[in-house]
Amino acid sequence: QLQLVESGGGLVQPGGSLRLSCTASGIGFNLYDMGWYRQAPESERELVAQIDHAGNTKYLDSVKGRFSISRDNVKNMMYLQMNSLKPGDTAVYYCRASWRAAYWGQGTEVTVSS
């Protein structure tokens, strides 16, 4: 089982960039499929990007070309590089790990506003 902690959120202007980090504590990080989800106020949680145990990635259509997901299996960390941020990206971003069970972090808030 894993414990996940997100960091890197904050306030950024439209067009700006942020890098989110997810730090995992536990055994077997390299075996987990990982993903970033987000939830805006009054909206359902949605999958933003995923990277499986083999390194294959997928993205939500609205973030393709702007966001990049990566993982470091030595450091037990996952990242989400977010560029060209838009107000519509404002949400709480959550880290998720899935193998035999799913584990969630507590979230980090991203606000894109001028």
QUIZI-V980574 format. One record per helix or strand. SS is the DSSP state (h for helix, s for strand). FROM is the first residue (numbers start at 0). LEN is the number of residues. Records with the same first field share a line. If there is no record, write none. Layout:
SS=FROM-LEN, FROM-LEN
//
This chain:
s=1-6, 9-3, 17-9, 32-7, 45-6, 56-3, 66-6, 76-6, 90-8, 101-3, 107-5
h=28-3, 60-3, 86-3
//
